[in-house]
Amino acid sequence: MPRKGPPVRTQFFNSIKEQKCDTLRWCLRHGGQSVRAEDDAGRTATQICAQQGFADALEVLLDHT
């Protein structure tokens, strides 16, 4: 059965920007994403959180390291 919805990488970066922490945790634990993953501009997930002030998402990322 084909996957539904956007690719995991897209879900990962969207969950950071929308601070959907449950989705972010899933992407890290089961989706094969890494805290070191880079977006199309070459910024890591941690950099995005720090630059944009996404404290909740940053906390999830730091807990995962």
PQR file of N, CA, C, O and H, with PARSE charges and radii, in Angstrom:
ATOM      1  N   MET A   1       0.850  -1.178   0.000 -0.4000 1.5000
ATOM      2  CA  MET A   1       0.000   0.000   0.000 -0.0000 2.0000
ATOM      3  C   MET A   1       0.895   1.240   0.000  0.5500 1.7000
ATOM      4  O   MET A   1       1.795   1.337   0.835 -0.5500 1.4000
ATOM      5  N   PRO A   2       0.675   2.180  -0.905 -0.5600 1.5000
ATOM      6  CA  PRO A   2       1.499   3.392  -0.967  0.2800 2.0000
ATOM      7  C   PRO A   2       1.286   4.294   0.240  0.5500 1.7000
ATOM      8  O   PRO A   2       0.203   4.338   0.825 -0.5500 1.4000
ATOM      9  N   ARG A   3       2.345   5.011   0.596 -0.4000 1.5000
ATOM     10  CA  ARG A   3       2.268   5.970   1.699 -0.0000 2.0000
ATOM     11  C   ARG A   3       1.325   7.102   1.340  0.5500 1.7000
ATOM     12  O   ARG A   3       1.233   7.504   0.181 -0.5500 1.4000
ATOM     13  H   ARG A   3       3.224   4.975   0.121  0.4000 1.0000
ATOM     14  N   LYS A   4       0.638   7.602   2.323 -0.4000 1.5000
ATOM     15  CA  LYS A   4      -0.225   8.758   2.146 -0.0000 2.0000
ATOM     16  C   LYS A   4       0.448   9.954   2.813  0.5500 1.7000
ATOM     17  O   LYS A   4       1.155   9.806   3.810 -0.5500 1.4000
ATOM     18  H   LYS A   4       0.713   7.275   3.265  0.4000 1.0000
ATOM     19  N   GLY A   5       0.226  11.116   2.264 -0.4000 1.5000
ATOM     20  CA  GLY A   5       0.759  12.326   2.858 -0.0000 2.0000
ATOM     21  C   GLY A   5       2.140  12.672   2.339  0.5500 1.7000
ATOM     22  O   GLY A   5       2.702  11.968   1.501 -0.5500 1.4000
ATOM     23  H   GLY A   5      -0.348  11.237   1.454  0.4000 1.0000
ATOM     24  N   PRO A   6       2.674  13.765   2.851 -0.5600 1.5000
ATOM     25  CA  PRO A   6       3.981  14.238   2.384  0.2800 2.0000
ATOM     26  C   PRO A   6       5.116  13.340   2.867  0.5500 1.7000
ATOM     27  O   PRO A   6       4.948  12.579   3.819 -0.5500 1.4000
ATOM     28  N   PRO A   7       6.267  13.431   2.212 -0.5600 1.5000
ATOM     29  CA  PRO A   7       7.432  12.647   2.650  0.2800 2.0000
ATOM     30  C   PRO A   7       7.812  12.979   4.096  0.5500 1.7000
ATOM     31  O   PRO A   7       7.514  14.065   4.593 -0.5500 1.4000
ATOM     32  N   VAL A   8       8.464  12.041   4.752 -0.4000 1.5000
ATOM     33  CA  VAL A   8       8.834  12.212   6.161 -0.0000 2.0000
ATOM     34  C   VAL A   8       9.706  13.450   6.356  0.5500 1.7000
ATOM     35  O   VAL A   8       9.547  14.167   7.344 -0.5500 1.4000
ATOM     36  H   VAL A   8       8.706  11.159   4.349  0.4000 1.0000
ATOM     37  N   ARG A   9      10.621  13.706   5.429 -0.4000 1.5000
ATOM     38  CA  ARG A   9      11.498  14.880   5.552 -0.0000 2.0000
ATOM     39  C   ARG A   9      10.665  16.161   5.595  0.5500 1.7000
ATOM     40  O   ARG A   9      10.942  17.061   6.388 -0.5500 1.4000
ATOM     41  H   ARG A   9      10.750  13.124   4.627  0.4000 1.0000
ATOM     42  N   THR A  10       9.660  16.238   4.751 -0.4000 1.5000
ATOM     43  CA  THR A  10       8.774  17.404   4.728 -0.0000 2.0000
ATOM     44  C   THR A  10       7.993  17.502   6.031  0.5500 1.7000
ATOM     45  O   THR A  10       7.853  18.590   6.590 -0.5500 1.4000
ATOM     46  H   THR A  10       9.435  15.507   4.107  0.4000 1.0000
ATOM     47  N   GLN A  11       7.484  16.377   6.517 -0.4000 1.5000
ATOM     48  CA  GLN A  11       6.758  16.362   7.791 -0.0000 2.0000
ATOM     49  C   GLN A  11       7.667  16.820   8.923  0.5500 1.7000
ATOM     50  O   GLN A  11       7.242  17.552   9.817 -0.5500 1.4000
ATOM     51  H   GLN A  11       7.598  15.494   6.063  0.4000 1.0000
ATOM     52  N   PHE A  12       8.926  16.379   8.878 -0.4000 1.5000
ATOM     53  CA  PHE A  12       9.897  16.731   9.915 -0.0000 2.0000
ATOM     54  C   PHE A  12      10.064  18.244  10.004  0.5500 1.7000
ATOM     55  O   PHE A  12       9.918  18.821  11.082 -0.5500 1.4000
ATOM     56  H   PHE A  12       9.271  15.784   8.152  0.4000 1.0000
ATOM     57  N   PHE A  13      10.367  18.887   8.887 -0.4000 1.5000
ATOM     58  CA  PHE A  13      10.598  20.328   8.917 -0.0000 2.0000
ATOM     59  C   PHE A  13       9.316  21.114   9.149  0.5500 1.7000
ATOM     60  O   PHE A  13       9.353  22.173   9.775 -0.5500 1.4000
ATOM     61  H   PHE A  13      10.486  18.418   8.011  0.4000 1.0000
ATOM     62  N   ASN A  14       8.189  20.624   8.660 -0.4000 1.5000
ATOM     63  CA  ASN A  14       6.909  21.277   8.949 -0.0000 2.0000
ATOM     64  C   ASN A  14       6.568  21.183  10.431  0.5500 1.7000
ATOM     65  O   ASN A  14       6.045  22.133  11.013 -0.5500 1.4000
ATOM     66  H   ASN A  14       8.158  19.764   8.151  0.4000 1.0000
ATOM     67  N   SER A  15       6.863  20.039  11.039 -0.4000 1.5000
ATOM     68  CA  SER A  15       6.552  19.877  12.465 -0.0000 2.0000
ATOM     69  C   SER A  15       7.386  20.823  13.320  0.5500 1.7000
ATOM     70  O   SER A  15       6.938  21.262  14.379 -0.5500 1.4000
ATOM     71  H   SER A  15       7.288  19.267  10.566  0.4000 1.0000
ATOM     72  N   ILE A  16       8.589  21.137  12.867 -0.4000 1.5000
ATOM     73  CA  ILE A  16       9.413  22.117  13.587 -0.0000 2.0000
ATOM     74  C   ILE A  16       8.772  23.498  13.479  0.5500 1.7000
ATOM     75  O   ILE A  16       8.579  24.183  14.484 -0.5500 1.4000
ATOM     76  H   ILE A  16       8.952  20.781  12.006  0.4000 1.0000
ATOM     77  N   LYS A  17       8.447  23.896  12.266 -0.4000 1.5000
ATOM     78  CA  LYS A  17       7.893  25.233  12.033 -0.0000 2.0000
ATOM     79  C   LYS A  17       6.536  25.423  12.692  0.5500 1.7000
ATOM     80  O   LYS A  17       6.193  26.530  13.106 -0.5500 1.4000
ATOM     81  H   LYS A  17       8.604  23.340  11.450  0.4000 1.0000
ATOM     82  N   GLU A  18       5.761  24.345  12.791 -0.4000 1.5000
ATOM     83  CA  GLU A  18       4.436  24.415  13.403 -0.0000 2.0000
ATOM     84  C   GLU A  18       4.465  23.991  14.869  0.5500 1.7000
ATOM     85  O   GLU A  18       3.439  24.016  15.549 -0.5500 1.4000
ATOM     86  H   GLU A  18       6.040  23.445  12.455  0.4000 1.0000
ATOM     87  N   GLN A  19       5.642  23.603  15.351 -0.4000 1.5000
ATOM     88  CA  GLN A  19       5.871  23.129  16.715 -0.0000 2.0000
ATOM     89  C   GLN A  19       4.910  21.999  17.099  0.5500 1.7000
ATOM     90  O   GLN A  19       4.339  21.984  18.189 -0.5500 1.4000
ATOM     91  H   GLN A  19       6.475  23.583  14.799  0.4000 1.0000
ATOM     92  N   LYS A  20       4.754  21.070  16.180 -0.4000 1.5000
ATOM     93  CA  LYS A  20       3.968  19.861  16.440 -0.0000 2.0000
ATOM     94  C   LYS A  20       4.927  18.828  17.017  0.5500 1.7000
ATOM     95  O   LYS A  20       5.506  18.021  16.289 -0.5500 1.4000
ATOM     96  H   LYS A  20       5.218  21.082  15.294  0.4000 1.0000
ATOM     97  N   CYS A  21       5.081  18.866  18.309 -0.4000 1.5000
ATOM     98  CA  CYS A  21       6.120  18.080  18.987 -0.0000 2.0000
ATOM     99  C   CYS A  21       5.896  16.576  18.875  0.5500 1.7000
ATOM    100  O   CYS A  21       6.864  15.822  18.786 -0.5500 1.4000
ATOM    101  H   CYS A  21       4.610  19.522  18.901  0.4000 1.0000
ATOM    102  N   ASP A  22       4.653  16.125  18.878 -0.4000 1.5000
ATOM    103  CA  ASP A  22       4.404  14.686  18.739 -0.0000 2.0000
ATOM    104  C   ASP A  22       4.861  14.190  17.369  0.5500 1.7000
ATOM    105  O   ASP A  22       5.477  13.129  17.261 -0.5500 1.4000
ATOM    106  H   ASP A  22       3.866  16.737  18.951  0.4000 1.0000
ATOM    107  N   THR A  23       4.560  14.955  16.329 -0.4000 1.5000
ATOM    108  CA  THR A  23       5.004  14.586  14.987 -0.0000 2.0000
ATOM    109  C   THR A  23       6.515  14.634  14.891  0.5500 1.7000
ATOM    110  O   THR A  23       7.125  13.759  14.276 -0.5500 1.4000
ATOM    111  H   THR A  23       4.060  15.817  16.417  0.4000 1.0000
ATOM    112  N   LEU A  24       7.121  15.633  15.484 -0.4000 1.5000
ATOM    113  CA  LEU A  24       8.577  15.768  15.492 -0.0000 2.0000
ATOM    114  C   LEU A  24       9.222  14.564  16.168  0.5500 1.7000
ATOM    115  O   LEU A  24      10.195  14.011  15.657 -0.5500 1.4000
ATOM    116  H   LEU A  24       6.625  16.344  15.983  0.4000 1.0000
ATOM    117  N   ARG A  25       8.682  14.157  17.314 -0.4000 1.5000
ATOM    118  CA  ARG A  25       9.216  12.972  18.008 -0.0000 2.0000
ATOM    119  C   ARG A  25       9.091  11.717  17.136  0.5500 1.7000
ATOM    120  O   ARG A  25      10.017  10.909  17.068 -0.5500 1.4000
ATOM    121  H   ARG A  25       7.891  14.606  17.729  0.4000 1.0000
ATOM    122  N   TRP A  26       7.940  11.561  16.472 -0.4000 1.5000
ATOM    123  CA  TRP A  26       7.743  10.403  15.604 -0.0000 2.0000
ATOM    124  C   TRP A  26       8.772  10.391  14.481  0.5500 1.7000
ATOM    125  O   TRP A  26       9.358   9.350  14.186 -0.5500 1.4000
ATOM    126  H   TRP A  26       7.188  12.217  16.527  0.4000 1.0000
ATOM    127  N   CYS A  27       8.992  11.534  13.860 -0.4000 1.5000
ATOM    128  CA  CYS A  27       9.963  11.624  12.757 -0.0000 2.0000
ATOM    129  C   CYS A  27      11.364  11.234  13.225  0.5500 1.7000
ATOM    130  O   CYS A  27      12.109  10.582  12.494 -0.5500 1.4000
ATOM    131  H   CYS A  27       8.515  12.380  14.099  0.4000 1.0000
ATOM    132  N   LEU A  28      11.709  11.627  14.421 -0.4000 1.5000
ATOM    133  CA  LEU A  28      13.035  11.309  14.961 -0.0000 2.0000
ATOM    134  C   LEU A  28      13.144   9.838  15.357  0.5500 1.7000
ATOM    135  O   LEU A  28      14.173   9.209  15.113 -0.5500 1.4000
ATOM    136  H   LEU A  28      11.104  12.156  15.015  0.4000 1.0000
ATOM    137  N   ARG A  29      12.104   9.290  15.960 -0.4000 1.5000
ATOM    138  CA  ARG A  29      12.158   7.909  16.453 -0.0000 2.0000
ATOM    139  C   ARG A  29      11.904   6.867  15.374  0.5500 1.7000
ATOM    140  O   ARG A  29      12.576   5.836  15.325 -0.5500 1.4000
ATOM    141  H   ARG A  29      11.268   9.801  16.159  0.4000 1.0000
ATOM    142  N   HIS A  30      10.932   7.140  14.510 -0.4000 1.5000
ATOM    143  CA  HIS A  30      10.478   6.116  13.571 -0.0000 2.0000
ATOM    144  C   HIS A  30      10.604   6.510  12.100  0.5500 1.7000
ATOM    145  O   HIS A  30      10.536   5.649  11.223 -0.5500 1.4000
ATOM    146  H   HIS A  30      10.387   7.978  14.549  0.4000 1.0000
ATOM    147  N   GLY A  31      10.783   7.778  11.828 -0.4000 1.5000
ATOM    148  CA  GLY A  31      10.792   8.258  10.451 -0.0000 2.0000
ATOM    149  C   GLY A  31      12.157   8.342   9.808  0.5500 1.7000
ATOM    150  O   GLY A  31      12.278   8.721   8.643 -0.5500 1.4000
ATOM    151  H   GLY A  31      10.838   8.477  12.541  0.4000 1.0000
ATOM    152  N   GLY A  32      13.191   7.991  10.561 -0.4000 1.5000
ATOM    153  CA  GLY A  32      14.527   8.002   9.996 -0.0000 2.0000
ATOM    154  C   GLY A  32      15.164   9.372   9.895  0.5500 1.7000
ATOM    155  O   GLY A  32      16.176   9.536   9.214 -0.5500 1.4000
ATOM    156  H   GLY A  32      13.093   7.683  11.508  0.4000 1.0000
ATOM    157  N   GLN A  33      14.589  10.353  10.561 -0.4000 1.5000
ATOM    158  CA  GLN A  33      15.156  11.696  10.520 -0.0000 2.0000
ATOM    159  C   GLN A  33      16.155  11.887  11.660  0.5500 1.7000
ATOM    160  O   GLN A  33      16.078  11.226  12.695 -0.5500 1.4000
ATOM    161  H   GLN A  33      13.767  10.220  11.114  0.4000 1.0000
ATOM    162  N   SER A  34      17.080  12.797  11.444 -0.4000 1.5000
ATOM    163  CA  SER A  34      18.131  13.069  12.407 -0.0000 2.0000
ATOM    164  C   SER A  34      18.092  14.539  12.803  0.5500 1.7000
ATOM    165  O   SER A  34      17.644  15.391  12.035 -0.5500 1.4000
ATOM    166  H   SER A  34      17.142  13.334  10.603  0.4000 1.0000
ATOM    167  N   VAL A  35      18.559  14.819  13.995 -0.4000 1.5000
ATOM    168  CA  VAL A  35      18.694  16.197  14.453 -0.0000 2.0000
ATOM    169  C   VAL A  35      19.625  16.959  13.509  0.5500 1.7000
ATOM    170  O   VAL A  35      19.521  18.178  13.380 -0.5500 1.4000
ATOM    171  H   VAL A  35      18.923  14.127  14.619  0.4000 1.0000
ATOM    172  N   ARG A  36      20.518  16.247  12.863 -0.4000 1.5000
ATOM    173  CA  ARG A  36      21.487  16.862  11.954 -0.0000 2.0000
ATOM    174  C   ARG A  36      20.969  17.035  10.521  0.5500 1.7000
ATOM    175  O   ARG A  36      21.698  17.513   9.653 -0.5500 1.4000
ATOM    176  H   ARG A  36      20.602  15.256  12.969  0.4000 1.0000
ATOM    177  N   ALA A  37      19.726  16.651  10.275 -0.4000 1.5000
ATOM    178  CA  ALA A  37      19.152  16.799   8.931 -0.0000 2.0000
ATOM    179  C   ALA A  37      19.141  18.277   8.539  0.5500 1.7000
ATOM    180  O   ALA A  37      18.922  19.154   9.375 -0.5500 1.4000
ATOM    181  H   ALA A  37      19.133  16.263  10.980  0.4000 1.0000
ATOM    182  N   GLU A  38      19.381  18.534   7.253 -0.4000 1.5000
ATOM    183  CA  GLU A  38      19.411  19.912   6.752 -0.0000 2.0000
ATOM    184  C   GLU A  38      18.248  20.156   5.801  0.5500 1.7000
ATOM    185  O   GLU A  38      17.846  19.273   5.043 -0.5500 1.4000
ATOM    186  H   GLU A  38      19.559  17.821   6.574  0.4000 1.0000
ATOM    187  N   ASP A  39      17.720  21.368   5.859 -0.4000 1.5000
ATOM    188  CA  ASP A  39      16.668  21.741   4.912 -0.0000 2.0000
ATOM    189  C   ASP A  39      17.301  22.121   3.578  0.5500 1.7000
ATOM    190  O   ASP A  39      18.513  21.990   3.407 -0.5500 1.4000
ATOM    191  H   ASP A  39      18.047  22.085   6.475  0.4000 1.0000
ATOM    192  N   ASP A  40      16.501  22.583   2.645 -0.4000 1.5000
ATOM    193  CA  ASP A  40      17.000  22.916   1.315 -0.0000 2.0000
ATOM    194  C   ASP A  40      18.012  24.060   1.336  0.5500 1.7000
ATOM    195  O   ASP A  40      18.822  24.187   0.419 -0.5500 1.4000
ATOM    196  H   ASP A  40      15.516  22.689   2.784  0.4000 1.0000
ATOM    197  N   ALA A  41      17.970  24.886   2.370 -0.4000 1.5000
ATOM    198  CA  ALA A  41      18.900  26.015   2.492 -0.0000 2.0000
ATOM    199  C   ALA A  41      20.174  25.628   3.254  0.5500 1.7000
ATOM    200  O   ALA A  41      21.065  26.458   3.432 -0.5500 1.4000
ATOM    201  H   ALA A  41      17.312  24.783   3.116  0.4000 1.0000
ATOM    202  N   GLY A  42      20.259  24.375   3.700 -0.4000 1.5000
ATOM    203  CA  GLY A  42      21.446  23.916   4.417 -0.0000 2.0000
ATOM    204  C   GLY A  42      21.428  24.177   5.912  0.5500 1.7000
ATOM    205  O   GLY A  42      22.450  24.012   6.577 -0.5500 1.4000
ATOM    206  H   GLY A  42      19.535  23.701   3.555  0.4000 1.0000
ATOM    207  N   ARG A  43      20.287  24.581   6.453 -0.4000 1.5000
ATOM    208  CA  ARG A  43      20.177  24.821   7.896 -0.0000 2.0000
ATOM    209  C   ARG A  43      19.737  23.546   8.604  0.5500 1.7000
ATOM    210  O   ARG A  43      18.857  22.834   8.119 -0.5500 1.4000
ATOM    211  H   ARG A  43      19.456  24.716   5.913  0.4000 1.0000
ATOM    212  N   THR A  44      20.341  23.262   9.735 -0.4000 1.5000
ATOM    213  CA  THR A  44      19.926  22.096  10.507 -0.0000 2.0000
ATOM    214  C   THR A  44      18.651  22.420  11.273  0.5500 1.7000
ATOM    215  O   THR A  44      18.270  23.581  11.425 -0.5500 1.4000
ATOM    216  H   THR A  44      21.055  23.840  10.128  0.4000 1.0000
ATOM    217  N   ALA A  45      18.005  21.368  11.748 -0.4000 1.5000
ATOM    218  CA  ALA A  45      16.779  21.535  12.525 -0.0000 2.0000
ATOM    219  C   ALA A  45      17.028  22.408  13.758  0.5500 1.7000
ATOM    220  O   ALA A  45      16.196  23.242  14.113 -0.5500 1.4000
ATOM    221  H   ALA A  45      18.314  20.425  11.625  0.4000 1.0000
ATOM    222  N   THR A  46      18.167  22.213  14.397 -0.4000 1.5000
ATOM    223  CA  THR A  46      18.512  22.992  15.587 -0.0000 2.0000
ATOM    224  C   THR A  46      18.684  24.462  15.236  0.5500 1.7000
ATOM    225  O   THR A  46      18.230  25.335  15.976 -0.5500 1.4000
ATOM    226  H   THR A  46      18.844  21.536  14.108  0.4000 1.0000
ATOM    227  N   GLN A  47      19.332  24.739  14.120 -0.4000 1.5000
ATOM    228  CA  GLN A  47      19.520  26.126  13.691 -0.0000 2.0000
ATOM    229  C   GLN A  47      18.178  26.802  13.422  0.5500 1.7000
ATOM    230  O   GLN A  47      17.972  27.954  13.803 -0.5500 1.4000
ATOM    231  H   GLN A  47      19.701  24.029  13.519  0.4000 1.0000
ATOM    232  N   ILE A  48      17.281  26.098  12.778 -0.4000 1.5000
ATOM    233  CA  ILE A  48      15.966  26.663  12.480 -0.0000 2.0000
ATOM    234  C   ILE A  48      15.242  27.024  13.771  0.5500 1.7000
ATOM    235  O   ILE A  48      14.676  28.110  13.892 -0.5500 1.4000
ATOM    236  H   ILE A  48      17.448  25.162  12.469  0.4000 1.0000
ATOM    237  N   CYS A  49      15.264  26.110  14.727 -0.4000 1.5000
ATOM    238  CA  CYS A  49      14.593  26.363  16.010 -0.0000 2.0000
ATOM    239  C   CYS A  49      15.195  27.568  16.726  0.5500 1.7000
ATOM    240  O   CYS A  49      14.471  28.422  17.236 -0.5500 1.4000
ATOM    241  H   CYS A  49      15.723  25.228  14.629  0.4000 1.0000
ATOM    242  N   ALA A  50      16.514  27.630  16.757 -0.4000 1.5000
ATOM    243  CA  ALA A  50      17.189  28.727  17.448 -0.0000 2.0000
ATOM    244  C   ALA A  50      16.931  30.061  16.759  0.5500 1.7000
ATOM    245  O   ALA A  50      16.674  31.062  17.427 -0.5500 1.4000
ATOM    246  H   ALA A  50      17.102  26.936  16.342  0.4000 1.0000
ATOM    247  N   GLN A  51      16.995  30.085  15.438 -0.4000 1.5000
ATOM    248  CA  GLN A  51      16.796  31.330  14.688 -0.0000 2.0000
ATOM    249  C   GLN A  51      15.365  31.845  14.791  0.5500 1.7000
ATOM    250  O   GLN A  51      15.139  33.053  14.863 -0.5500 1.4000
ATOM    251  H   GLN A  51      17.204  29.271  14.895  0.4000 1.0000
ATOM    252  N   GLN A  52      14.411  30.937  14.798 -0.4000 1.5000
ATOM    253  CA  GLN A  52      12.999  31.327  14.774 -0.0000 2.0000
ATOM    254  C   GLN A  52      12.359  31.369  16.161  0.5500 1.7000
ATOM    255  O   GLN A  52      11.207  31.781  16.291 -0.5500 1.4000
ATOM    256  H   GLN A  52      14.595  29.956  14.739  0.4000 1.0000
ATOM    257  N   GLY A  53      13.079  30.953  17.188 -0.4000 1.5000
ATOM    258  CA  GLY A  53      12.541  30.977  18.545 -0.0000 2.0000
ATOM    259  C   GLY A  53      11.535  29.871  18.832  0.5500 1.7000
ATOM    260  O   GLY A  53      10.618  30.052  19.633 -0.5500 1.4000
ATOM    261  H   GLY A  53      14.015  30.618  17.083  0.4000 1.0000
ATOM    262  N   PHE A  54      11.708  28.722  18.175 -0.4000 1.5000
ATOM    263  CA  PHE A  54      10.808  27.591  18.376 -0.0000 2.0000
ATOM    264  C   PHE A  54      11.287  26.769  19.577  0.5500 1.7000
ATOM    265  O   PHE A  54      11.881  25.703  19.416 -0.5500 1.4000
ATOM    266  H   PHE A  54      12.453  28.575  17.524  0.4000 1.0000
ATOM    267  N   ALA A  55      11.021  27.277  20.768 -0.4000 1.5000
ATOM    268  CA  ALA A  55      11.558  26.684  21.999 -0.0000 2.0000
ATOM    269  C   ALA A  55      11.056  25.263  22.234  0.5500 1.7000
ATOM    270  O   ALA A  55      11.833  24.401  22.644 -0.5500 1.4000
ATOM    271  H   ALA A  55      10.538  28.143  20.899  0.4000 1.0000
ATOM    272  N   ASP A  56       9.779  25.003  21.984 -0.4000 1.5000
ATOM    273  CA  ASP A  56       9.234  23.665  22.237 -0.0000 2.0000
ATOM    274  C   ASP A  56       9.876  22.630  21.320  0.5500 1.7000
ATOM    275  O   ASP A  56      10.261  21.548  21.765 -0.5500 1.4000
ATOM    276  H   ASP A  56       9.148  25.704  21.651  0.4000 1.0000
ATOM    277  N   ALA A  57       9.987  22.965  20.051 -0.4000 1.5000
ATOM    278  CA  ALA A  57      10.617  22.050  19.096 -0.0000 2.0000
ATOM    279  C   ALA A  57      12.095  21.868  19.416  0.5500 1.7000
ATOM    280  O   ALA A  57      12.624  20.763  19.296 -0.5500 1.4000
ATOM    281  H   ALA A  57       9.674  23.844  19.689  0.4000 1.0000
ATOM    282  N   LEU A  58      12.759  22.935  19.818 -0.4000 1.5000
ATOM    283  CA  LEU A  58      14.177  22.847  20.179 -0.0000 2.0000
ATOM    284  C   LEU A  58      14.369  21.909  21.367  0.5500 1.7000
ATOM    285  O   LEU A  58      15.325  21.134  21.398 -0.5500 1.4000
ATOM    286  H   LEU A  58      12.329  23.833  19.915  0.4000 1.0000
ATOM    287  N   GLU A  59      13.489  21.974  22.319 -0.4000 1.5000
ATOM    288  CA  GLU A  59      13.570  21.086  23.483 -0.0000 2.0000
ATOM    289  C   GLU A  59      13.456  19.619  23.062  0.5500 1.7000
ATOM    290  O   GLU A  59      14.186  18.769  23.572 -0.5500 1.4000
ATOM    291  H   GLU A  59      12.713  22.604  22.294  0.4000 1.0000
ATOM    292  N   VAL A  60      12.545  19.322  22.136 -0.4000 1.5000
ATOM    293  CA  VAL A  60      12.407  17.957  21.632 -0.0000 2.0000
ATOM    294  C   VAL A  60      13.702  17.504  20.958  0.5500 1.7000
ATOM    295  O   VAL A  60      14.171  16.389  21.186 -0.5500 1.4000
ATOM    296  H   VAL A  60      11.953  20.013  21.722  0.4000 1.0000
ATOM    297  N   LEU A  61      14.268  18.370  20.136 -0.4000 1.5000
ATOM    298  CA  LEU A  61      15.513  18.032  19.452 -0.0000 2.0000
ATOM    299  C   LEU A  61      16.647  17.779  20.441  0.5500 1.7000
ATOM    300  O   LEU A  61      17.414  16.831  20.278 -0.5500 1.4000
ATOM    301  H   LEU A  61      13.887  19.276  19.951  0.4000 1.0000
ATOM    302  N   LEU A  62      16.753  18.610  21.448 -0.4000 1.5000
ATOM    303  CA  LEU A  62      17.826  18.457  22.436 -0.0000 2.0000
ATOM    304  C   LEU A  62      17.620  17.207  23.281  0.5500 1.7000
ATOM    305  O   LEU A  62      18.591  16.557  23.667 -0.5500 1.4000
ATOM    306  H   LEU A  62      16.130  19.381  21.581  0.4000 1.0000
ATOM    307  N   ASP A  63      16.375  16.865  23.571 -0.4000 1.5000
ATOM    308  CA  ASP A  63      16.094  15.629  24.317 -0.0000 2.0000
ATOM    309  C   ASP A  63      16.465  14.391  23.504  0.5500 1.7000
ATOM    310  O   ASP A  63      16.798  13.346  24.064 -0.5500 1.4000
ATOM    311  H   ASP A  63      15.586  17.393  23.257  0.4000 1.0000
ATOM    312  N   HIS A  64      16.405  14.516  22.194 -0.4000 1.5000
ATOM    313  CA  HIS A  64      16.674  13.366  21.315 -0.0000 2.0000
ATOM    314  C   HIS A  64      18.164  13.113  21.094  0.5500 1.7000
ATOM    315  O   HIS A  64      18.552  12.020  20.680 -0.5500 1.4000
ATOM    316  H   HIS A  64      16.134  15.364  21.739  0.4000 1.0000
ATOM    317  N   THR A  65      18.995  14.110  21.366 -0.4000 1.5000
ATOM    318  CA  THR A  65      20.428  13.950  21.117 -0.0000 2.0000
ATOM    319  C   THR A  65      21.100  13.139  22.195  0.5500 1.7000
ATOM    320  O   THR A  65      22.309  12.912  22.133 -0.5500 1.4000
ATOM    321  H   THR A  65      18.680  14.998  21.702  0.4000 1.0000
TER
END
